């Protein structure tokens, strides 16, 4: 089978690495790809906003499955264009992708389906937002309604921070994404991520992870797209996973189907584990980045078989996903200045040496020059990923690999997995 993988980040490099291991694969194409994806796929210069061009490519190359990695093409409806042309697609429709494309859409769905989440108000003007803040008080959470590359969320601990956040959003700090905002009550607890695959009827759990959003050690500094993650998130116990499926994932899939917008693909639930049980923070309509990297390091099955079954409404007919008992951890190496204005062009060397000890380095924001020099081209540049029997063991292998890489203009957090390592050590 020929497969087209869409996207260019670390998530897509991990997907290409795993897809390439399937005996069902004949030829893998990647668009627009990156130097890491090029190790597993033929890179294609497609513009993902040009739906007709993508369809024409699929027709000309006998594509049997299209895997959509990032959220923007899903929200833009590319999967609809491909399905209309007769192709199997892993990824939700445009209307279903609103679960990520609009925070307000998701919060309203939670109200209709009685899904536990933070109390909220949608505001479409600065005046309305400021009046809402006065009612909520601080601390409070302010979210840009639309897609903002993981950065459109402000947890304001004071009213001054909250007012500055809504001022920035309505002043265009996040472009069209901030034309409307969602203001939420502040929830207390530990965060975790839960993943499930669904074809609109059958739901299959696909593991858990814990991301680290703040840029600095000790969870300090501004939010980012994610500075590292580990899987599984053992704080999300089997009992809490069952509650998440019963009270959050299941009602979401049923409500979407009942309302004529069935959801097909991966459903990524960001959770807050509160004293009242798991509550939904937000949904993503694709694999997390960098959570995808740790999930696929642990996944032991055939990814092509699984994603195709999801795309073709046949999830109920295949075996459930199998995962290694090991822990996987990924550490993000970012460019100086991230998440503000990252410095591009920094040279990167010694990736093969970093992988000698069993780590895998996924390319997230890199470019390869004609003379073979690898350099940074984005904010998050590399995802250095490793496995081990414990979080500490996975961490030690991952950071040894980080230290083997030469990237003078890069940086990383040095405390990924700190909560779970503290729990491991306290339990002896």
C-alpha atoms as one frame of an Amber mdcrd trajectory, in Angstrom:
protein
   0.000   0.000   0.000   1.185   3.534  -0.807   0.705   6.055   2.006   0.875
   9.847   2.045   1.845  11.424   5.382   1.082  15.122   5.730   3.107  17.359
   8.042   6.652  18.448   8.795   7.277  18.245  12.549   8.528  15.863  15.193
   5.141  14.175  15.412   5.264  13.397  11.698   8.860  12.128  11.894   7.720
   9.699  14.615   4.729   8.655  12.504   6.927   8.080   9.441   9.395   6.031
  11.503   6.605   3.758  12.750   4.670   3.568   9.477   7.862   2.521   7.685
   8.084  -0.571   9.942   4.796  -2.017   8.633   4.863  -4.976   6.233   1.712
  -3.498   4.657   3.639  -0.477   3.371   4.850  -0.352  -0.229   5.816   3.327
  -0.579   5.653   6.199   1.895   5.451   9.806   0.740   5.875  12.804   3.046
   4.586  16.313   2.365   6.126  18.737   3.030   8.323  16.566   5.287  11.653
  17.326   6.965  15.194  15.848   6.910  14.240  13.167   9.447  11.107  12.125
   7.564  13.274  11.877   4.434  14.992   8.861   6.018  11.718   6.925   5.692
   9.706   8.627   2.950  10.011  10.280  -0.437   9.546  13.993   0.180   6.916
  15.732  -1.939   6.547  19.490  -2.369   2.802  19.779  -1.811   0.970  22.849
  -0.534  -1.485  21.416   2.021  -3.852  24.349   1.542  -4.213  23.384  -2.143
  -6.720  20.563  -1.770  -6.959  19.913  -5.497  -3.191  19.429  -5.754  -3.182
  16.947  -2.876  -6.074  14.986  -4.421  -4.331  14.955  -7.810  -1.138  13.631
  -6.233  -3.056  10.853  -4.477  -4.747   9.879  -7.730  -1.471   9.790  -9.618
   0.413   7.762  -7.004  -2.268   5.212  -6.077  -2.411   6.317  -2.447  -4.254
   3.827  -0.241  -4.182   5.871   2.979  -3.599   9.525   3.814  -2.404  10.269
   7.360  -2.953  13.899   8.373  -0.481  14.829  11.109  -1.113  18.482  12.087
  -4.321  20.231  13.062  -4.461  23.083  10.529  -5.258  20.910   7.448  -7.965
  19.119   9.458  -9.626  22.366  10.525  -9.290  23.505   6.899 -11.277  20.470
   5.707  -8.577  18.671   3.719  -9.797  15.287   4.947 -13.261  16.068   3.524
 -11.789  16.861   0.109  -9.825  13.603   0.124 -12.755  11.486   1.295 -14.997
  13.018  -1.335 -12.417  11.914  -3.922 -12.606   8.349  -2.569  -9.477   8.123
  -0.407  -9.134   6.579   3.050  -8.047   9.272   5.505  -6.836   9.088   9.077
  -8.104  12.325  10.614 -11.486  13.915  11.370 -13.686  15.971   9.064 -13.668
  19.762   9.154 -16.800  19.954  11.277 -15.530  17.304  13.713 -12.117  18.989
  13.937 -13.856  21.950  15.556 -13.169  20.056  18.780  -9.691  21.557  18.435
 -10.398  24.428  16.075 -12.782  26.181  18.466 -12.450  26.104  22.257 -15.970
  27.503  22.513 -17.397  24.727  20.330 -15.908  22.119  22.638 -17.073  23.819
  25.817 -20.613  24.061  24.450 -20.521  20.367  23.521 -19.427  19.557  27.082
 -22.481  21.407  28.357 -24.825  19.505  26.042 -23.266  16.110  26.840 -22.781
  16.734  30.576 -19.005  16.225  30.284 -17.039  17.396  33.358 -14.984  20.509
  32.555 -14.215  23.938  33.972 -16.957  26.535  34.136 -16.620  29.048  31.302
 -17.930  32.055  29.418 -17.361  32.847  25.723 -16.548  36.496  24.994 -16.470
  38.101  21.557 -15.419  41.615  22.545 -12.887  43.187  24.902 -15.677  44.842
  26.894 -17.460  41.519  27.350 -14.218  39.786  28.329 -13.335  42.401  30.939
 -16.829  42.171  32.463 -16.484  38.383  32.603 -13.084  38.638  34.308 -14.631
  40.831  36.979 -17.106  38.031  37.734 -14.525  35.235  37.701 -11.730  36.955
  39.626  -8.212  35.498  39.739  -6.675  33.041  39.201  -8.401  32.496  35.874
  -7.661  30.896  32.503  -7.982  32.811  29.218  -7.919  30.941  25.901  -7.927
  32.180  22.331 -10.875  30.389  20.717  -9.061  29.307  17.539  -5.804  27.576
  16.599  -2.753  29.263  18.111  -0.025  26.592  17.792  -0.366  25.577  21.439
   0.378  29.092  22.699  -3.056  30.718  22.962  -3.620  29.888  26.624  -2.823
  32.181  29.560  -3.127  31.050  33.171  -3.443  34.396  34.930  -2.740  34.410
  38.651  -3.687  38.083  39.084  -6.336  40.342  37.615  -3.612  42.494  36.066
  -2.266  39.454  34.180  -5.785  38.475  33.123  -6.624  41.934  31.810  -3.313
  42.105  29.935  -4.045  38.712  28.367  -7.466  39.679  27.011  -6.051  43.016
  25.821  -3.347  41.138  23.884  -5.782  38.650  22.384  -8.241  41.242  21.145
  -5.301  43.331  19.938  -4.314  40.518  17.569  -1.516  38.751  19.460  -2.831
  35.423  18.136  -4.337  36.716  14.905  -7.811  35.498  14.019  -7.578  32.832
  16.753  -8.102  35.540  19.370 -11.125  37.191  17.764 -13.160  35.363  20.410
 -11.908  34.137  23.783 -13.015  31.558  26.304 -12.632  32.518  29.954 -12.558
  29.559  32.347 -12.454  28.926  36.033  -9.044  27.891  37.336  -8.881  24.157
  38.076  -6.559  22.627  40.648  -4.871  19.267  40.156  -2.284  17.477  38.055
  -2.525  17.440  34.264  -2.322  14.323  32.092  -3.084  13.428  28.490  -5.231
  10.500  27.366  -5.461   9.245  23.787  -8.127   7.189  22.061  -8.695   6.112
  18.471 -12.243   6.059  17.158 -13.956   5.437  13.831 -17.070   7.238  15.054
 -18.526   4.165  16.777 -15.785   1.966  18.268 -13.387   3.561  20.767  -9.924
   2.100  21.391  -7.634   3.522  24.134  -4.173   4.473  22.857  -2.185   5.294
  25.969  -1.437   8.208  28.245   1.329  10.772  28.634   2.289  13.812  30.643
   3.528  16.879  28.794   5.561  19.801  30.162   4.191  23.031  28.702   6.184
  25.731  30.500   9.458  26.698  28.887  11.603  26.589  32.020  12.654  24.118
  34.690  10.252  23.849  37.595   7.335  24.674  35.281   8.302  28.335  35.019
   7.969  30.820  32.181   5.466  31.059  29.342   3.512  28.176  27.826   4.981
  26.458  24.778   3.864  23.748  22.383   5.529  21.294  24.785   9.100  20.957
  26.080   9.018  17.214  26.726   6.808  14.316  27.739   6.803  10.807  29.119
   4.468   7.835  28.775   2.635   6.246  30.452   1.353   8.857  32.897   0.868
   6.537  35.867  -0.982   9.248  37.767  -3.786   8.436  35.337  -4.586   5.083
  36.976  -6.622   2.336  35.258  -9.611   3.463  37.329  -9.210   7.074  36.201
  -8.753   5.956  32.573 -12.023   4.011  32.810 -13.756   7.082  34.257 -12.302
   9.225  31.450 -13.659   6.832  28.825 -17.079   6.636  30.467 -17.613  10.311
  31.321 -15.546  12.225  28.740 -14.454  10.292  25.628 -17.559   8.094  25.264
 -20.111  10.916  25.582 -18.082  13.048  23.159 -18.019  10.382  20.437 -21.723
   9.575  20.952 -22.809  13.219  20.899 -20.785  13.973  17.781 -22.341  10.981
  16.010 -25.858  11.795  17.226 -25.516  15.375  15.983 -24.438  14.325  12.483
 -20.715  15.037  12.743 -19.130  11.659  13.555 -15.541  11.852  14.747 -12.921
   9.615  13.107  -9.246   9.679  14.045  -7.330  10.165  17.265  -9.013  12.031
  20.085  -6.484  13.609  22.427  -7.960  14.684  25.749  -6.028  17.070  27.949
  -7.210  16.308  31.481  -7.043  17.926  34.891  -7.128  15.313  37.655  -9.170
  17.151  40.268 -10.526  16.042  43.636 -13.863  15.495  41.853 -12.260  13.236
  39.224 -10.902  13.861  35.701 -12.133  17.017  33.982 -11.555  17.960  30.358
  -9.207  20.885  29.791  -9.349  20.720  26.002  -9.375  18.381  23.022  -6.888
  18.060  20.204  -7.954  16.456  16.938  -4.558  14.838  16.221  -1.709  13.171
  18.045   0.042  15.415  20.519   3.486  16.784  19.815   5.686  15.665  21.605
   3.329  13.035  23.115   3.126  11.147  19.804   6.844  10.462  20.017   6.650
   8.681  23.374   3.463   6.804  22.497   4.998   5.403  19.313   8.235   4.464
  21.093   6.078   2.176  23.256   3.587   0.992  20.619   4.355  -2.597  19.533
   1.773  -3.164  16.815   1.383  -2.383  13.119   0.556   1.313  12.839  -0.602
   1.045   9.215  -3.107  -1.680  10.094  -4.426   0.352  13.023  -4.779   3.710
  11.258  -6.338   2.094   8.179  -8.914   0.286  10.337  -9.762   3.618  11.952
 -10.098   5.335   8.558 -12.254   2.536   7.109 -14.626   2.109  10.089 -13.195
  -1.309  10.997 -11.697  -0.694  14.451 -13.978  -3.304  16.014 -12.457  -6.031
  13.827  -8.782  -5.763  14.860  -6.820  -6.538  18.002  -6.446  -3.720  20.570
  -3.147  -1.788  20.490  -0.207  -3.327  22.373   2.338  -1.248  24.284   5.691
  -1.980  25.878   5.770  -2.004  29.667   8.754   0.351  29.439   8.542   4.079
  29.999   9.367   6.399  27.102  10.559   9.979  27.502  11.228  12.739  24.999
  13.187  15.939  25.616  12.655  18.894  23.294  15.737  20.790  22.156  14.528
  24.249  21.207  16.156  27.218  19.503  17.318  30.178  21.540  14.440  32.653
  21.943  11.638  30.063  21.868   8.671  30.447  22.458   9.079  34.095  21.475
  11.214  34.665  18.382  13.407  31.599  17.948  16.844  32.017  16.406  17.061
  30.087  13.151  20.139  28.723  11.424  21.963  27.207  14.385  24.132  24.283
  13.255  23.398  20.779  14.576  25.921  17.927  14.649  26.449  14.424  16.085
  22.904  13.054  15.915  24.191   9.552  14.974  26.377   9.567  18.097  23.359
  10.515  20.201  21.478   7.435  18.973  24.248   4.933  19.791  22.878   4.291
  23.293  19.386   3.400  22.072  17.817   6.855  21.902  15.929   8.064  18.822
  16.198  11.679  17.665  13.118  12.975  15.869  13.459  16.110  13.728  10.921
  18.787  14.620  12.278  21.977  13.065  15.366  21.290  10.966  16.618  21.932
   7.451  19.418  20.282   5.476  21.552  22.390   3.162  22.908  21.224  -0.155
  26.317  20.567   1.393  24.810  18.332   4.081  24.793  20.762   7.017  21.819
  20.340   9.382  20.486  23.481  11.035  17.542  24.778  13.050  14.562  26.127
  11.147  11.908  26.377  13.874  11.276  26.905  17.559  11.216  23.271  18.655
  14.086  21.682  16.756  14.735  18.112  17.977  12.851  15.561  20.100  15.389
  13.323  21.830  13.490  10.181  22.826  14.408   7.079  24.831  12.904   4.105
  26.679  13.700   2.485  30.004  12.189   0.320  32.749  11.570   3.439  34.881
  11.075   7.131  34.223  14.500   7.799  35.734  16.159   5.246  33.440  14.440
   6.686  30.368  15.417  10.185  31.501  19.082   9.247  31.959  19.276   7.742
  28.455  17.472  10.704  26.887  19.684  13.326  28.533  22.858  11.384  27.681
  21.718  11.598  24.068  20.951  15.328  24.437  24.471  15.893  25.722  25.959
  14.014  22.767  24.366  16.449  20.294  26.176  19.617  19.305  23.629  22.439
  19.076  25.247  25.509  20.692  22.274  27.768  19.984  19.762  25.339  21.452
  18.439  24.682  24.948  16.195  22.236  26.779  14.520  21.716  30.099  16.521
  19.501  32.440  13.639  18.253  34.585  11.297  16.385  32.233   9.413  13.734
  34.214  10.244  15.274  37.584   6.866  14.579  39.180   6.906  10.883  38.335
  10.564  10.502  39.299   9.750  11.978  42.718   6.923   9.427  43.046   9.241
   6.586  42.004  11.832   7.625  44.566   9.276   8.047  47.347   8.019   4.504
  46.697  11.537   3.103  47.026
